Amino acid sequence: MTVRTPVRRGGLGTGERIVRGVLAGGAVIAGIVGWLTGAGWFAWAWLAIGLGGVDFMITAVLGYCPLYARLGLGQPYTADLFKVRRRRSTGGR
């Protein structure tokens, strides 16, 4: 019999959330600057980069990625993720 760890489909780990947040901030700032200084279709390309950054920011804050959920990827369930506290053993008292 195989024991599998339950997986929260689409869940992001803490490290990935931090990386996504940093990348999102950079993309949003680059998108705004590019939109304000660019001209023609190039400005629209910068706007698309900024919107991609907004998407990364939302997934970082929520800790959930719909694409990961579709692909069946995610983080394993642990007591730490859900702040579950376990009672200490009183030694039979």
N, C-alpha and C positions, 0 to 999 in steps of 0.2 A: 504494500500500500504506500502510495506517495503522498506526502503531506506538502501542500502548497501554501505559501503565504498569500493571504488575500491582498489584492492590489486595488487601490483606488484609481480607477481608470481616469486618465487625464490629469492626475495630480502632479504638481511640481514640487521638487525638493527646495529646501531653503537656499542652497547655493545657486540653483538655477533661477530662482526668483530674484536674487540679488543681481545676477548677471543680466537678466532681462530688464531689470529696473535701470541699471546703468546704461545699457544699450538703448533703451527707450528714451531716456533723457537726452542722450546725444543725438539720436535720430530726430526727435522733436525739435531740438534747438537748431540742428542743421536744416531741417525742413522749413522752419520759420525764416531763418536768415536767407536761405536760398530762394524762398518765395518772394521775399521783399526785395532782393537784389537782382533776381533773374528776370528774364524777359522771354516771351513766347512760350514754346512748348517746354523749354528748359525749366521754367518756373513751375509748370505742372508736374514735372518729374520730381522736383524738390518737395512739392506738396504731397506726392505719393509716398516719398520717404518719410515725411512727417507723420502721415496717417499710419504707416507701418509701425512707427515708433509708438503711436497712441495705442495700437493693438497690443504691442509688447508690454506697454505700461499696464493695461487692463489685465492681461493674463498674469503679470507679476503681482499685482495687488490681490487679485482673486485667488491665485494659486491653482488655477484650473486652466487647461488648454484644450479646447474642443478638438483640435487636430490630433493631439495625443490620445484623447478618448476614442476617436474614430480608429486610430491605429492600434488601440488596445495597450498602450503604454501607460506607465504611471509609477508612483511610489508605493512601496509595501506599507500596509497598515502597521503602526506601532502604537504603543501606549503613549509615547511622547507626542505624536502628531495630534492626538485628541485630548491631551492633558488629563489622562486617566491616572488617578492616584490609587495605588494599591495599599491596603492596610498592612501594617506590620504585624507579624506574628507575636502574640502575647505569651507564647510558650505554654499554652494550655490553661491559662488562667481565665 
